[in-house]
């Protein structure tokens, strides 16, 4: 019975988070992308409360967090490029710095990534 329960919970978490992540990728507005991706993270977190050592869940969570980081970084890079195009070089530099901030803050380092893979 427990094996069946685990299978169903993990299947639900995988399918729900996959669908929400796909939906997030299709969204036009950045805030909608992040909000939808966070809903996918909530599904995974729910399953992790029951099965905290499940490597597949940790790997999925890591992938979604990296997606959110890439959305934020891409946003700031786009704003920087627009500023540079308009000749606002100081503003462009500040926006590139913002992109670097999110890149450093929100991307997952190699040690955490490796730990998630190895469970």
PyMOL commands that set and color helices and strands:
alter all, ss='L'
color gray80, all
select helices_A, chain A and resi 2-26+30-50+55-85+89-106+110-118
alter helices_A, ss='H'
color red, helices_A
deselect
rebuild
show_as cartoon
